[in-house]
């Protein structure tokens, strides 16, 4: 039986491990960080992401520990409604909650934490023989899956012509405990934008007690030049304090020291997601702008797609499954990338956009 080695214990890696183990495959997963269920903030999972969780049998548990999102509302800063979109099957969830569900439902002996990947050892044929970790651990395998995120080391073994592109847009992400706001804005993803561009605030419930909210901003904004990141946080909160409800209350309830500044980046599509017996999933394969709200959901779809193909085509050379996986997933991920670039231009320069402002979400056709 083939040994599957997964590099990266984030949401994509854990989900892929689930599907493979469910089919009786041998799996070992290595994660560079300590086991920490509370890390990260929260996000929206789109219907395609929920469909992927359903395939590993965890959808119902996730639904119990998240918050259903049934509508998206886009407003100007004075509260005027710009657009509205129904969302059927989306949820808001804390990252730590989803991670805990995934980790706790896997066999404990298949995951090793604090195992930072170093490099691969290769056979004469060019295929990978083993993964080598920073502590000297060597793990041999037949199938290797890189799920090691945006700054993936395994990606460098597949392609060497990729470019991670820093983007002017940054995000300040916060989670606040506000049960009454959860009830008031129940099932809603709310976004408020500055009509002149370069600044927006978004908010959605992520369980029955908490909301995740974020400030997206142009780091080249004239009010933010020559400032440190900490000064930018303070200044942005001041700039949005007079925006429509519930933004003033969210700011009042937020501990600035616990807010996280996210430097957004993307990566032009790479030519392939595999080489020999190594394939990439999630952010290792494609880096999408947060404006699409598809990063996690797309990674979940990758994980299920690749695992299913490895299961179905186990009797064939590994490259057959990897080739079909790349063909299947690259088309959608490349589309999300282009959507993200379009949404970025719309966000930064809305006055130059002649078309009607699009709802800033990317949807899957699956």
ZANUPA-675788 format. One line per 4 residues: number of its first residue (from 1); their letters; for each residue y, z, x of N, C-alpha, C. Coordinates in steps of 0.02 Angstrom, whole numbers, plus 32768, in hexadecimal, padded with zeros to 4 digits. Layout:
! ZANUPA-675788
NUM) A) Y Z X Y Z X Y Z X | ...
! end
This chain:
! ZANUPA-675788
1) XXXX) 7FC4 8000 802A 8000 8000 8000 803F 8000 802C | 8070 7FD8 8019 80AD 7FD3 8040 80D6 8013 803D | 80F4 8024 8077 8121 805E 807B 8168 8045 8073 | 818C 8061 8041 81D2 804E 8035 81FF 8083 8052
5) XXXX) 822D 806E 807C 825D 809C 809C 82A2 808E 8081 | 82C0 80C1 8061 8304 80BA 8046 8335 80E0 8072 | 836A 80BE 8086 839E 80DC 80AF 83DB 80E9 8083 | 83E5 8128 8072 841D 813A 8047 8406 8159 8006
9) XXXX) 841A 8198 7FFB 8406 81BC 7FBF 843D 81C4 7F8D | 8465 818F 7F85 8497 818E 7F4F 8476 8177 7F0F | 849F 8164 7EDF 8486 8152 7E9D 8459 8115 7E9F | 846B 80E2 7EC7 8441 80A5 7ECB 83FE 80B5 7EEB
13) XXXX) 83FE 80D7 7F24 83C1 80E7 7F47 8392 8112 7F1E | 83AD 8145 7EFD 8384 8171 7ED4 8364 814C 7E99 | 838B 8120 7E7A 8373 80FA 7E41 833B 80CA 7E55 | 8345 80A8 7E8E 8311 807A 7EA7 82D1 80A1 7EB6
17) XXXX) 82D8 80DC 7ED5 829E 8106 7EE4 8279 8118 7EA4 | 829E 812B 7E70 8280 813D 7E30 8253 8105 7E16 | 826E 80C9 7E14 8249 8091 7DF7 820A 8081 7E20 | 8210 8084 7E61 81D7 8075 7E8C 81A1 80AB 7E85
21) XXXX) 81B5 80EA 7E85 8185 8121 7E80 8162 8120 7E3C | 8188 810F 7E08 816B 810A 7DC4 8132 80D7 7DC2 | 8137 80A5 7DED 8103 8071 7DEF 80CC 8082 7E21 | 80CF 80BD 7E3E 809B 80D4 7E6C 80A4 80BD 7EB4
25) XXXX) 80E0 80A6 7EC6 80EC 808F 7F0A 80FC 80C9 7F3A | 80EE 80BE 7F79 80FE 80F0 7FAD 8147 80E9 7FC0 | 816B 8120 7FBC 81B4 811F 7FC7 81C8 815B 7FF2 | 81F3 814E 8023 8215 8183 8048 825F 8172 8048
29) XXXX) 8288 81A3 8037 82D0 8199 8032 82F4 81C8 8063 | 8324 81AD 8087 8349 81D4 80B9 8393 81D3 80A9 | 83B2 820E 80A8 83F9 8215 8098 841C 823C 80D1 | 8455 8223 80E7 8476 8241 8121 8497 8284 8111
33) XXXX) 84AA 828F 80D3 84CD 82CD 80C1 849D 8304 80AB | 84B8 8341 80A7 8493 8378 808B 8489 836D 8040 | 8456 838D 8024 844D 838A 7FDB 8486 83B0 7FBB | 84AF 838D 7F95 84E9 83AC 7F75 84F4 838D 7F31
37) XXXX) 84DE 83B0 7EFD 84E3 8395 7EB9 852A 8391 7EA0 | 8559 83B4 7EC0 859D 83B9 7EA4 85CE 8388 7EC3 | 85B7 8360 7EF3 85E6 8334 7F16 8601 82FD 7EE8 | 863E 82E6 7EF6 865B 82AF 7ED0 867E 82C6 7E90
41) XXXX) 869D 8297 7E6F 86C1 82A6 7E32 869C 828D 7DF5 | 86B4 8259 7DD4 8694 8240 7D97 86A8 81F7 7D8E | 8685 81D5 7D60 8692 818E 7D57 8677 8178 7D13 | 8686 813A 7D02 866A 811B 7CC6 862C 80F3 7CD9
45) XXXX) 85F8 80FA 7CB1 85BE 80CE 7CB7 85C0 809D 7C7D | 85C0 805D 7C8E 85C3 8029 7C5B 857D 801E 7C3D | 8578 7FFA 7C05 8536 7FF1 7BE4 8500 7FD7 7C11 | 8510 7FAA 7C40 84DD 7F90 7C6D 84C1 7FC7 7C9B
49) XXXX) 84EB 7FF6 7CAE 84D4 802E 7CD6 84A6 805C 7CAE | 84B7 8068 7C6F 848D 8091 7C44 844A 8070 7C36 | 844A 802E 7C30 840B 800A 7C26 83DD 8013 7C62 | 83FA 8015 7C9F 83D2 8020 7CDB 83B5 8067 7CDB
53) XXXX) 83DB 8099 7CC7 83C1 80DD 7CC4 838A 80E4 7C8F | 8390 80BD 7C5A 835C 80BE 7C26 8319 80A7 7C42 | 831B 8078 7C71 82DD 805C 7C8D 82B8 808E 7CBA | 82DC 80C1 7CD3 82B8 80F4 7CFB 82AD 8133 7CD1
57) XXXX) 82BB 812E 7C8F 82AB 8165 7C62 82DB 819F 7C62 | 8318 8195 7C7B 8347 81CC 7C80 8384 81C6 7C52 | 8385 8192 7C29 83BF 8186 7BFF 83CE 81C1 7BD0 | 839B 81DC 7BB0 83A7 8211 7B7F 83C2 8250 7BA0
61) XXXX) 83A7 8262 7BDA 83C1 829C 7BFE 8409 8292 7C14 | 8418 8256 7C2B 845D 8245 7C3F 848C 824A 7C04 | 8477 8230 7BCA 84A1 8233 7B8E 84B0 827B 7B7A | 8480 82A8 7B83 848A 82EE 7B71 84BD 8311 7B9E
65) XXXX) 84C6 82F7 7BDB 84F1 8319 7C0C 852F 82F1 7C1E | 8541 82C3 7BF2 857C 8298 7BFE 85A5 8296 7BBE | 85D2 8265 7BBA 85FC 825E 7B7E 85FE 8215 7B6B | 85EF 8206 7B2E 85EF 81C1 7B16 8636 81A4 7B15
69) XXXX) 863D 8167 7B30 867E 8144 7B30 8677 8107 7B03 | 869C 8106 7ACB 8694 80D1 7A99 86D0 80A2 7A94 | 8706 80B4 7AB6 8741 8088 7AB2 876B 808E 7AF2 | 878C 8057 7B02 87BC 8055 7B39 8800 8045 7B1C
73) XXXX) 8832 806D 7B2E 8876 8062 7B17 88A4 8059 7B53 | 88CE 8025 7B50 88FF 8018 7B85 8945 8021 7B68 | 896D 804C 7B88 89B0 805D 7B6F 89E4 8052 7BA5 | 8A23 8048 7B8D 8A5D 804D 7BBA 8A6E 8097 7BC2
77) XXXX) 8A9A 80A5 7BF0 8AAB 80EB 7C00 8ACC 8110 7BC6 | 8AE9 80EB 7B96 8B08 810C 7B5C 8AD6 8118 7B24 | 8A97 8105 7B30 8A62 810F 7AFD 8A52 80D2 7AD4 | 8A7A 809C 7ADA 8A6D 805F 7AB4 8A29 8042 7AC5
81) XXXX) 8A01 8033 7A91 89BF 8016 7A9C 89C5 7FCD 7AAE | 89A6 7FBA 7AE7 89A7 7F75 7AFE 8968 7F51 7AE8 | 892F 7F72 7AF1 88EF 7F52 7AE1 88BB 7F87 7AD1 | 8886 7F70 7AB1 8850 7F9D 7A9C 880E 7F77 7AA2
85) XXXX) 87DA 7F99 7AB9 8799 7F7A 7AC1 8763 7FAC 7AAD | 8735 7F97 7A82 86FC 7FC1 7A71 86CB 7FC2 7AAC | 86AE 7FFC 7ABA 867C 8003 7AEE 863D 801F 7ACE | 860A 7FF8 7ACA 85CB 800E 7AAC 8599 801F 7AE2
89) XXXX) 858A 805F 7AEA 8557 8073 7B1A 8571 808A 7B5D | 85B3 8094 7B65 85CE 80AE 7BA3 85D2 80FB 7BA0 | 85D3 811B 7BDB 85DA 8164 7BDE 8609 8176 7C17 | 8625 81B2 7C13 8646 81D2 7C4B 8618 8209 7C64
93) XXXX) 8611 8210 7CA6 85E3 8242 7CC2 85FC 8258 7D07 | 85F0 8296 7D18 8601 82B0 7D5A 85CC 8296 7D8B | 85E3 8283 7DC6 85B4 8269 7DF8 857E 829C 7E09 | 8593 82DA 7E12 8563 830E 7E23 852D 8318 7DEF
97) XXXX) 8540 830F 7DAF 8510 8315 7D79 84DB 82DE 7D7D | 84F1 82A1 7D86 84C2 8269 7D8B 8496 8270 7DC9 | 84B3 8284 7E01 848C 828D 7E3E 8457 82C2 7E34 | 8468 82F9 7E14 8438 8330 7E09 83FE 8318 7DDE
101) XXXX) 840E 82F3 7DA9 83D9 82D8 7D7E 83A9 82AC 7DA6 | 83C5 8280 7DCF 839C 8252 7DF5 8371 8276 7E29 | 8390 82A4 7E4E 836D 82C8 7E84 8337 82F5 7E67 | 8348 831B 7E33 8319 834C 7E18 82DC 832C 7DF7
105) XXXX) 82E1 82ED 7DE4 82A9 82CC 7DC3 827E 82A4 7DF3 | 828E 82A7 7E34 8265 8286 7E67 8238 82B9 7E8A | 81FF 82A4 7EA3 81D6 82D2 7ECB 81FD 82EB 7F08 | 81FB 832B 7F14 8224 8348 7F4B 8210 832E 7F8F
109) XXXX) 81D0 831A 7F97 81BA 8305 7FD9 81CB 82BD 7FEA | 81EC 8299 7FBC 81FD 8253 7FCC 8244 824D 7FE8 | 826D 8282 7FE5 82B2 8280 7FFC 82BB 82AD 8038 | 82DD 8294 806B 82F1 82BE 80A4 833D 82B9 80AB
113) XXXX) 835E 82F2 80AB 83A7 82F5 80B4 83B9 8302 80FD | 83F9 82F8 810C 8413 8301 8150 83EE 82D4 8182 | 83E1 8297 816C 83C1 8265 8196 83EF 8228 819C | 841D 822B 81CC 844B 81F4 81D6 8428 81B9 81F9
117) XXXX) 842D 817E 81DC 840C 8143 81F8 842E 812E 8239 | 8406 811C 826A 8421 8105 82AB 8416 80BA 82B5 | 83D7 80A4 82B6 83C9 805E 82C2 8381 804E 82AE | 836F 800F 82B3 832A 7FF9 82A5 8306 7FE8 82E6
121) XXXX) 82C5 7FF1 82E4 8299 7FD4 8317 8279 7F96 82F8 | 8274 7F61 8321 825D 7F20 8307 821A 7F0C 8325 | 81F5 7EE7 82FD 81B9 7EC6 8316 81CC 7E85 833A | 819E 7E68 835F 81AC 7E28 8381 81BC 7DF1 834F
125) XXXX) 81A1 7DF7 8312 81AD 7DC4 82DE 81F4 7DC5 82C4 | 821A 7DFA 82D2 825E 7E02 82B7 8262 7E30 827C | 8227 7E42 8260 8226 7E71 8229 8231 7EB8 8243 | 8249 7EE3 8217 8255 7F29 8229 8212 7F4E 822A
129) XXXX) 8208 7F75 825E 81CC 7F9E 8264 81D8 7FE6 824D | 8214 8000 825F 8223 8046 824F 826E 8052 824D | 8282 8085 8226 82C7 809D 8226 82CB 80DA 8253 | 8300 80DB 827C 830A 8113 82AB 8348 8139 8295
133) XXXX) 8342 817C 8293 8379 81A5 827B 839A 81CB 82B4 | 83D5 81E5 82A6 83FE 8203 82DB 83DE 8240 82FB | 83B1 8261 82D8 838F 829B 82F5 8350 8288 831A | 8343 8246 8321 8309 822F 8345 82CD 8220 831A
137) XXXX) 82CF 8230 82D9 8298 8220 82AC 828E 81D4 82A9 | 824F 81BF 82AB 823D 8179 82A4 820F 8171 8268 | 8220 8145 823B 81F8 813B 81FE 81E4 80F2 81F8 | 81A3 80E5 81FC 818A 80A0 81F6 8184 808E 81AC
141) XXXX) 8189 804E 819E 8183 8037 8159 8177 7FED 8155 | 816C 7FD6 8118 8161 7F8E 810C 819E 7F6E 80EA | 81BE 7F93 80BC 81F8 7F7B 8097 8231 7FAC 80A4 | 826B 7F91 80B8 82A5 7FBB 80C6 82DE 7FA7 8097
145) XXXX) 82FE 7FDA 807A 8333 7FCE 8049 8371 7FF5 805F | 83A6 7FD0 806C 83E6 7FEF 8081 840F 8000 8044 | 8417 8040 8037 8441 8059 8000 8474 8089 801C | 848F 8078 8056 84B9 80A6 807C 8504 809A 8075
149) XXXX) 8518 807F 803B 855D 8081 8027 858C 804F 8047 | 85CD 805B 803B 8601 802C 8051 85FF 8020 809B | 85F7 8055 80C2 85F8 804F 810B 85B1 8048 8127 | 8589 8021 8105 8542 8019 8113 8535 8002 815B
153) XXXX) 8507 8026 817C 84ED 800F 81BD 84B8 7FDA 81B3 | 8491 7FE1 817E 845B 7FB1 8174 8476 7F6B 8165 | 84B2 7F67 8146 84CF 7F25 8138 84D9 7EFD 8178 | 84E8 7F1F 81AE 84F4 7EFD 81EE 84B6 7EDA 8208
157) XXXX) 847B 7EF0 81F0 843D 7ED0 8204 842D 7E92 81DB | 844F 7E8B 81A2 8443 7E52 8176 8475 7E1A 8182 | 84B5 7E2C 8186 84EA 7DFA 8193 851B 7E19 81C5 | 853C 7DEF 81EB 856E 7E08 821B 85B3 7DEA 8210
161) XXXX) 85BB 7DC7 81D8 85FB 7DA6 81CB 861E 7DC4 818E | 8610 7E03 817E 8630 7E22 8144 8672 7E42 8159 | 869F 7E49 8128 86E0 7E67 8135 86F1 7E98 80FE | 86F9 7ED7 810F 8711 7F08 80DF 875C 7F05 80DE
165) XXXX) 8778 7EF7 80A4 87C0 7EEA 809E 87E4 7F25 8080 | 880F 7F47 80A6 8837 7F7D 8089 8864 7F60 8053 | 886D 7F86 801E 8895 7F6F 7FE5 88D0 7F9E 7FDC | 8909 7F83 7FC9 8945 7FAC 7FC2 893E 7FE2 7F8D
169) XXXX) 8911 7FD7 7F5E 890A 8007 7F27 88E1 8043 7F3E | 88FC 807E 7F2F 88D8 80BC 7F3C 88CF 80E1 7EFA | 88A3 8112 7EFA 8898 813B 7EBF 8898 8185 7ED2 | 88B6 81AD 7EA7 88AF 81F6 7EAC 8884 820B 7E70
173) XXXX) 8849 8227 7E7E 8819 8237 7E4A 8814 8283 7E42 | 8815 829B 7E04 8812 82E2 7DF6 87E4 82EE 7DB9 | 87C4 8328 7DB8 879E 833E 7D7D 87BE 837F 7D65 | 87CD 8383 7D25 87EC 83C0 7D09 87C2 83D9 7CCF
177) XXXX) 87C2 841B 7CC7 87A0 843A 7C8F 87D2 8440 7C56 | 87C6 841D 7C20 87F4 841B 7BE7 87CE 8409 7BA8 | 87A6 8438 7B8C 877D 8428 7B51 87A4 840D 7B16 | 87E2 8426 7B0C 8809 840F 7AD2 881F 83C6 7ADB
181) XXXX) 882C 83B1 7B1A 883D 836B 7B26 87FF 833E 7B1F | 87C5 8359 7B32 8787 8334 7B27 877E 8325 7ADD | 878B 8357 7AB2 8785 834D 7A6A 87BC 831F 7A50 | 87F8 8326 7A69 8830 82FD 7A51 8826 82B3 7A63
185) XXXX) 880B 82A6 7A9E 8802 8261 7AB5 87B8 8250 7AB8 | 8792 826C 7A8A 874A 8264 7A87 8736 821A 7A87 | 8706 8209 7AB2 86E9 81C5 7AB4 871A 818F 7ACB | 8752 81A3 7AEC 8785 8172 7AFE 8790 816F 7B49
189) XXXX) 8795 8132 7B63 87AC 8125 7BA6 87F4 810C 7B9E | 8823 8135 7BB5 886A 8127 7BAC 8888 8112 7BEF | 88B0 80DD 7BEE 88D3 80C9 7C2B 891B 80B9 7C1A | 8949 80D3 7C44 8991 80CA 7C3A 89AC 80A7 7C78
193) XXXX) 89D2 8071 7C6D 89EA 8049 7CA5 8A36 8044 7CA5 | 8A51 803F 7CE0 8A98 8030 7CE8 8AA1 7FE5 7CE1 | 8ACA 7FCF 7CB2 8AD0 7F87 7CA4 8AED 7F61 7CE0 | 8B0E 7F84 7D0E 8B29 7F62 7D49 8AF4 7F5B 7D7F
197) XXXX) 8ABA 7F7B 7D74 8A81 7F74 7DA2 8A7E 7FAA 7DD7 | 8A44 7FAD 7DF7 8A3C 7FD9 7E31 8A2C 8021 7E22 | 8A23 8033 7DE3 8A13 8079 7DD3 89F1 807D 7D8F | 89BC 80A4 7D8B 8998 80AE 7D4C 8974 80F1 7D4F
201) XXXX) 8968 810C 7D14 8942 814A 7D0D 8909 813D 7CDB | 88CD 8153 7CEC 8894 814C 7CC0 8873 818F 7CB3 | 8850 8196 7C7B 8832 81D6 7C69 87F7 81C9 7C3A | 87C0 81EF 7C44 8789 81EE 7C15 8762 822F 7C1A
205) XXXX) 8746 8246 7BE2 871B 8282 7BE4 86DB 8273 7C0A | 86C2 82A5 7C30 8683 829B 7C55 864D 82CD 7C40 | 865F 82FE 7C16 862F 8329 7BF3 8657 834C 7BBC | 863B 837F 7B9C 865F 839D 7B64 8696 83CE 7B7A
209) XXXX) 869D 83D9 7BBB 86CF 8408 7BD5 8703 83E7 7C03 | 86F1 83AF 7C22 871A 8394 7C58 872E 834B 7C4C | 8768 833A 7C6B 877F 82F4 7C6E 8787 82E1 7CB7 | 8778 82A2 7CC6 878C 8287 7D06 87CA 825D 7CFB
213) XXXX) 87FB 8264 7D26 8836 823A 7D20 884C 8223 7D65 | 886E 81EB 7D67 887F 81CE 7DA8 88C3 81AC 7DA4 | 88E6 81AD 7DDC 8924 8187 7DE4 8915 814E 7E14 | 891E 8111 7DFD 8918 80D6 7E28 895E 80C1 7E3B
217) XXXX) 8968 80B2 7E7B 89AC 80A3 7E90 89AD 8073 7ECB | 89E5 804F 7ED0 89F2 8021 7F07 8A0B 804B 7F42 | 89E5 804E 7F78 89FA 8077 7FB1 8A39 805C 7FD3 | 8A4E 801F 7FC0 8A8D 8002 7FDA 8AC8 800F 7FAC
221) XXXX) 8ABE 8037 7F78 8AF4 8048 7F49 8B2E 8066 7F70 | 8B6B 8051 7F5E 8BA6 8066 7F84 8BB0 80B1 7F84 | 8B98 80D4 7F50 8BA0 811C 7F4D 8B6C 8141 7F77 | 8B3C 811C 7F93 8B05 813D 7FB7 8B03 812B 8001
225) XXXX) 8B30 80FE 8016 8B31 80EB 805C 8B44 8126 8088 | 8B29 8125 80C4 8B38 8159 80F5 8B26 819F 80DC | 8AEF 81A3 80B7 8AD8 81E5 809F 8A90 81F0 80B4 | 8A7D 822F 80BD 8A37 823F 80CA 8A10 823C 8089
229) XXXX) 89CD 823F 808E 89A4 823E 8052 89B3 8279 8025 | 89BD 82B3 8042 89CC 82EE 8019 8A10 82E6 7FF6 | 8A40 82C9 8019 8A81 82BD 7FFB 8A7C 8288 7FC3 | 8A4F 8258 7FCD 8A46 8225 7F9A 8A2A 8243 7F5A
233) XXXX) 89FB 8272 7F60 89E1 8294 7F25 8A1A 82B5 7EFE | 8A42 82DC 7F21 8A79 8300 7F00 8AA9 82CF 7EDF | 8ABB 829A 7F04 8AEC 826A 7EEB 8AD1 8245 7EAE | 8A91 8232 7EAF 8A74 820E 7E77 8A71 8239 7E39
237) XXXX) 8A61 8278 7E41 8A60 82A5 7E07 8AA6 82AC 7DEA | 8AD8 82AC 7E15 8B1D 82AE 7DFC 8B30 826E 7DD7 | 8B1A 8235 7DF2 8B2B 81F5 7DD4 8B0B 81EB 7D90 | 8AD1 8209 7D85 8AAD 81FF 7D46 8AB4 8239 7D15
241) XXXX) 8AD8 826C 7D29 8ADE 82A9 7D00 8AFD 829C 7CBC | 8B29 826A 7CB8 8B4B 825C 7C79 8B29 8225 7C50 | 8AEF 8210 7C65 8ACB 81DD 7C3F 8AAF 81FC 7BFF | 8A93 81D2 7BD4 8A7D 81E9 7B92 8A43 821C 7B98
245) XXXX) 8A38 8241 7B62 8A01 8271 7B5E 89BE 824B 7B66 | 898D 826B 7B85 8989 82B0 7B9D 8999 82B9 7BE7 | 89BA 8288 7C05 89C3 8289 7C4E 89E8 82C8 7C67 | 8A1F 82DD 7C47 8A40 831A 7C5F 8A12 8357 7C60
249) XXXX) 89E8 835E 7C2D 89BB 8397 7C2B 8984 8390 7C60 | 896B 8354 7C6B 8939 834A 7CA0 8955 835E 7CE4 | 8992 834A 7CF1 89B2 835C 7D31 89B8 83A8 7D37 | 89CD 83C8 7D00 89D6 8411 7D00 8994 8435 7D0F
253) XXXX) 895C 841A 7CF7 891B 843B 7CFE 88F8 842A 7D40 | 8913 83FC 7D67 88F0 83E4 7DA2 8901 840C 7DE0 | 88CC 841F 7E04 88D4 843D 7E46 88D9 8405 7E79 | 8915 83FA 7E92 8922 83C2 7EBF 88F5 83C4 7EFD
257) XXXX) 88E3 8401 7F13 88BB 8408 7F4F 8873 83EE 7F46 | 885D 83E9 7F06 8819 83D2 7EF7 8818 8389 7EE3 | 8853 8369 7EDF 8856 8322 7ECF 8842 82F9 7F0C | 8821 82C2 7F00 8807 8299 7F36 882E 8257 7F39
261) XXXX) 8845 8244 7F74 8867 8204 7F7D 8834 81D0 7F94 | 882D 819B 7F6C 87FC 8166 7F7A 8821 8129 7F93 | 8811 8114 7FD1 882E 80D8 7FEE 8802 809D 7FD9 | 8818 8077 7FA9 87EE 8042 7F8E 87E4 8009 7FC0
265) XXXX) 87AA 7FEB 7FBB 879A 7FB2 7FE6 876B 7F84 7FC0 | 8767 7F46 7FD6 8734 7F19 7FBC 871A 7EEF 7FF5 | 86EA 7EC6 7FE7 86CB 7E9C 801A 86BB 7E58 7FFD | 86D6 7E22 8018 86C4 7DE0 8000 8678 7DD8 8001
269) XXXX) 865C 7DB6 7FCF 8613 7DB1 7FC9 85F1 7D9A 8009 | 85BB 7DBC 801B 8594 7DA8 8055 8561 7D73 803F | 8546 7D4F 806F 851D 7D14 805F 84D8 7D26 8044 | 84BE 7D60 8057 847B 7D73 8041 8476 7DBF 803F
273) XXXX) 8447 7DD8 8018 843B 7E20 8014 83FC 7E35 803A | 83DE 7E09 8061 83A2 7E1D 8085 8399 7DF5 80C5 | 8370 7E12 80F1 835A 7DEF 812D 8316 7E0C 813F | 82E5 7DE0 8145 82A0 7DF5 8153 8289 7E2A 8120
277) XXXX) 827A 7E67 8136 8260 7E9A 8108 8294 7ED1 80F9 | 82D4 7EBF 80FC 830B 7EED 80EB 8337 7ECE 80B5 | 8343 7EF3 807F 8370 7EDD 804A 83A5 7F13 803E | 83DE 7EFD 8022 8417 7F28 8015 8422 7F30 7FCA
281) XXXX) 8435 7F6C 7FB5 8447 7F78 7F6F 8488 7FA0 7F6B | 84A9 7F9C 7F31 84E5 7FC3 7F25 851E 7FAF 7F53 | 8545 7FE1 7F69 857F 7FD2 7F93 856C 7FB4 7FD6 | 852F 7FBE 7FEC 851A 7F9E 802B 8518 7F52 8023
285) XXXX) 850A 7F3A 7FE6 8505 7EF2 7FD8 8547 7ED4 7FC2 | 856E 7EFA 7F9C 85AD 7EE0 7F81 85DD 7F1A 7F75 | 861A 7F13 7F8B 864D 7F47 7F83 8680 7F2E 7F51 | 8684 7F51 7F18 86AF 7F3C 7EE1 86EB 7F6A 7EDA
289) XXXX) 8723 7F4F 7EC4 875D 7F79 7EB7 8750 7FA7 7E7C | 876A 7FE4 7E80 8760 8014 7E49 877F 7FFC 7E08 | 87AE 7FCE 7E0B 87CE 7FB3 7DCF 879B 7F95 7D9F | 8762 7F7E 7DB8 8730 7F5E 7D8D 8708 7F91 7D65
293) XXXX) 8706 7FD0 7D7B 86DC 8004 7D5C 8692 7FF1 7D5C | 867E 7FC7 7D8C 8639 7FAE 7D8D 8612 7FC3 7DCB | 8630 7FE8 7DFA 860F 7FF8 7E38 85CC 801A 7E2F | 85CB 8051 7E09 858D 8078 7E00 855C 8052 7DD4
297) XXXX) 8574 8036 7D9D 8548 8012 7D6F 8527 7FD6 7D91 | 854C 7FB2 7DB9 8531 7F79 7DDD 84FC 7F90 7E10 | 8509 7FC8 7E31 84D9 7FE3 7E61 8498 7FF7 7E3E | 849D 8014 7E03 8462 8027 7DDC 8439 7FE9 7DCA
301) XXXX) 845B 7FB4 7DB6 8438 7F75 7DA6 8415 7F59 7DE3 | 8436 7F5B 7E1D 8417 7F44 7E5B 83D5 7F69 7E67 | 83D9 7FAB 7E61 839F 7FD5 7E71 8363 7FC4 7E46 | 836F 7FBC 7E05 8338 7FAD 7DD7 831E 7F66 7DE2
305) XXXX) 834B 7F37 7DEC 8338 7EF2 7DF7 830B 7EEC 7E35 | 8321 7F09 7E6D 82FB 7F03 7EAA 82B7 7F26 7EA4 | 82B7 7F63 7E89 8279 7F88 7E81 8247 7F61 7E56 | 825E 7F46 7E1E 8231 7F21 7DF1 8214 7EE4 7E13
309) XXXX) 823C 7EC1 7E3A 8223 7E85 7E5C 81F1 7E98 7E92 | 81FC 7ECF 7EB6 81CC 7EE5 7EE8 818A 7EF9 7EC8 | 818F 7F16 7E8C 8152 7F2A 7E68 812C 7EEC 7E4F | 8151 7EBE 7E2F 8132 7E83 7E10 8115 7E54 7E44
313) XXXX) 8135 7E4F 7E7F 8121 7E1E 7EB1 8103 7E40 7EEF | 80E4 7E79 7EE4 80C7 7EA0 7F1A 8092 7E78 7F42 | 8070 7E49 7F20 803B 7E23 7F40 8056 7DE8 7F69 | 8097 7DDC 7F65 80B6 7DA4 7F88 80DD 7DBD 7FC5
317) XXXX) 80F0 7D91 7FF2 811B 7DA6 802A 815B 7DC7 8011 | 8172 7DFA 8034 81AD 7E21 801F 81E8 7DF4 8012 | 81F0 7DC1 803C 822A 7D95 8036 822F 7D73 7FF2 | 81F8 7D6A 7FD0 81F9 7D4A 7F8E 821F 7D76 7F5C
321) XXXX) 8210 7DB6 7F5C 8234 7DE5 7F30 827D 7DEA 7F44 | 8289 7DED 7F86 82CE 7DF5 7F9E 82F8 7DB8 7F8D | 82DB 7D7C 7F93 8300 7D3F 7F83 8313 7D3D 7F39 | 82E4 7D4E 7F0E 82F3 7D4E 7EC6 8326 7D84 7EB5
325) XXXX) 8320 7DBD 7ED5 8351 7DF3 7ECA 8398 7DDC 7EDD | 839F 7DBD 7F17 83E0 7DA5 7F2C 83FC 7D72 7EFC | 83D3 7D42 7EE8 83E9 7D0E 7EB9 83FF 7D2D 7E76 | 83D9 7D5E 7E5F 83E7 7D7D 7E1E 8426 7DA7 7E1F
329) XXXX) 842E 7DCF 7E53 8464 7E01 7E53 84A6 7DE6 7E70 | 84A3 7DB7 7E9F 84E0 7DA1 7EC0 8511 7D80 7E90 | 84F7 7D5A 7E61 8523 7D37 7E32 854F 7D68 7E0C | 8531 7D9E 7DF1 8557 7DCF 7DCC 8587 7DF6 7DF9
333) XXXX) 856F 7E0B 7E33 8599 7E32 7E60 85D4 7E09 7E79 | 85C9 7DC9 7E87 85FF 7D9D 7E9D 8633 7D95 7E65 | 861B 7D93 7E27 8649 7D8E 7DEE 8674 7DCD 7DE9 | 8655 7E08 7DF0 867A 7E47 7DEF 86AE 7E49 7E27
337) XXXX) 869B 7E2F 7E62 86CB 7E2D 7E9A 8709 7E05 7E86 | 86FF 7DCA 7E6A 8738 7DA0 7E56 8761 7DC2 7E1F | 873F 7DE3 7DEF 8762 7E08 7DBB 878E 7E3E 7DDB | 8773 7E60 7E0C 8799 7E95 7E2E 87D7 7E7A 7E4F
341) XXXX) 87D1 7E41 7E70 880B 7E23 7E91 8840 7E0F 7E5E | 882A 7DF4 7E25 8859 7DE1 7DF0 887C 7E1F 7DD3 | 8855 7E54 7DC7 8872 7E92 7DAC 88A2 7EB2 7DDE | 8894 7EAA 7E1E 88C1 7EC5 7E51 8905 7EA2 7E4E
345) XXXX) 8905 7E60 7E4A 8944 7E3B 7E46 8969 7E4D 7E06 | 8945 7E54 7DD0 8964 7E67 7D91 8984 7EAD 7D95 | 8961 7ED9 7DB8 897A 7F1E 7DC0 89B9 7F20 7DEB | 89B9 7EFA 7E22 89F1 7EFD 7E50 8A2D 7ED4 7E38
349) XXXX) 8A1F 7E9B 7E16 8A55 7E6D 7E04 8A50 7E56 7DBB | 8A54 7E84 7D8B 8A4B 7E71 7D45 8A82 7E42 7D2C | 8ABE 7E48 7D48 8AF6 7E1E 7D31 8AED 7DD5 7D46 | 8AC2 7DC9 7D78 8AB5 7D84 7D8F 8A79 7D65 7D6D
353) XXXX) 8A56 7D8E 7D43 8A1B 7D76 7D21 8A2E 7D5A 7CDD | 8A26 7D19 7CD4 8A3A 7CF9 7C95 8A08 7D06 7C5D | 89C9 7D0F 7C6F 8996 7D1A 7C3D 899D 7D60 7C1F | 8983 7D67 7BE2 8981 7DA9 7BC2 895A 7DD9 7BEE
357) XXXX) 8974 7E16 7BF5 8954 7E48 7C20 890D 7E55 7C08 | 88DD 7E4F 7C36 8897 7E58 7C26 8886 7EA2 7C25 | 8855 7EB4 7BFD 883A 7EF8 7BFF 881B 7F03 7C43 | 8831 7F35 7C69 8819 7F3D 7CAE 87D4 7F5C 7CB4
361) XXXX) 87A4 7F38 7C9B 875D 7F4B 7CA0 8735 7F0B 7CA9 | 86FE 7F0F 7CCF 86D1 7ED7 7CD6 8692 7EE6 7CB0 | 867B 7EB7 7C88 8640 7EC0 7C5E 8606 7E96 7C77 | 85CA 7EB1 7C6F 858E 7E8C 7C82 8577 7E61 7C47
365) XX) 855C 7E27 7C56 8541 7DFC 7C22 84F7 7E0A 7C15 | 84DB 7E3A 7C3A 8493 7E48 7C31 8488 7E76 7BF7
! end
